[in-house]
């Protein structure tokens, strides 16, 4: 199994454990691939609940990657982080981005 596949398996397991519910594994794989080599960096692989980190998610992912705009973007990040578990230290970026993509109905970005 490749290192990439190992990471995807880890994210699938984390999603099922922390969030549960329906998971589109193929979309999670595409979101993970879009993160590039950052998934292999322990610090870049995770998202913190700090305001500055959440603002970067809004700017770099929701606005630039997904092409979203509006005033409610920070609220969607907060809602997704709350669903994942705010007290959970290691919130995997791939899982958070996957959840945001589904939350905003932007799956087509990865097709």
C-alpha positions in Angstrom: 0.0 0.0 0.0 1.4 3.4 -0.9 1.9 6.2 1.6 -0.9 8.1 0.0 -3.3 5.2 0.4 -2.2 4.8 4.0 -3.1 8.5 4.6 -6.5 8.1 3.0 -7.3 5.0 5.1 -6.3 7.0 8.2 -8.7 9.8 7.2 -11.5 7.4 6.4 -11.1 5.8 9.9 -10.9 9.2 11.6 -14.1 10.4 9.8 -16.0 7.2 10.7 -14.9 7.5 14.3 -15.4 11.2 14.9 -18.3 12.1 12.6 -20.0 8.9 11.4 -22.7 8.9 8.8 -22.4 8.7 5.0 -18.9 9.1 3.5 -18.0 9.4 -0.2 -14.6 7.7 0.0 -13.8 8.6 -3.6 -14.5 12.3 -3.0 -12.3 12.2 0.2 -9.6 10.6 -1.9 -9.8 13.5 -4.4 -9.8 16.1 -1.7 -6.8 14.5 -0.1 -5.0 14.4 -3.5 -5.7 18.1 -3.9 -3.9 18.8 -0.6 -0.6 17.6 -2.2 2.5 16.9 -0.1 1.0 18.8 2.9 -0.6 15.5 4.1 2.9 14.2 4.9 3.7 17.1 7.2 2.4 16.5 10.7 1.7 20.2 11.3 0.1 21.0 7.9 -1.9 17.7 8.0 -4.2 19.1 10.7 -6.4 22.1 11.3 -6.6 23.8 14.7 -9.7 25.6 16.1 -7.8 28.8 16.3 -9.4 31.8 14.7 -6.4 32.6 12.5 -6.3 29.0 11.2 -10.0 29.0 10.5 -9.6 32.3 8.6 -6.9 30.6 6.4 -9.4 27.8 5.7 -12.0 30.3 4.6 -9.6 32.3 2.4 -7.5 29.5 0.9 -10.1 26.7 0.6 -13.6 28.1 0.6 -12.9 31.2 -1.5 -10.0 30.2 -3.7 -10.5 26.5 -4.2 -14.3 26.2 -4.0 -15.0 29.7 -5.4 -17.4 30.6 -2.6 -18.2 34.1 -1.3 -20.4 35.6 1.4 -20.5 36.4 5.1 -21.5 33.0 6.4 -18.3 31.1 5.4 -16.7 31.3 8.9 -19.9 30.0 10.4 -19.7 26.9 8.1 -16.1 26.3 9.2 -17.1 26.6 12.9 -20.0 24.2 12.4 -17.9 21.6 10.6 -15.2 21.8 13.3 -17.9 21.5 16.0 -19.3 18.4 14.3 -15.8 16.9 14.0 -15.1 17.6 17.7 -13.8 21.0 18.8 -11.8 19.4 21.6 -10.2 16.9 19.2 -6.6 18.1 18.8 -5.9 16.3 15.5 -8.6 17.5 13.1 -7.3 16.1 9.8 -7.4 18.8 7.1 -8.6 16.3 4.5 -11.6 15.4 6.6 -12.4 19.1 7.4 -12.1 20.1 3.7 -14.2 17.1 2.6 -16.9 18.0 5.1 -16.8 21.7 3.9 -17.0 20.6 0.3 -20.1 18.5 1.0 -21.6 21.1 3.3 -21.5 23.7 0.5 -22.5 21.2 -2.3 -19.3 21.8 -4.2 -18.4 18.2 -5.0 -18.3 19.1 -8.7 -15.0 21.0 -8.1 -13.3 17.6 -7.8 -14.8 16.1 -11.0 
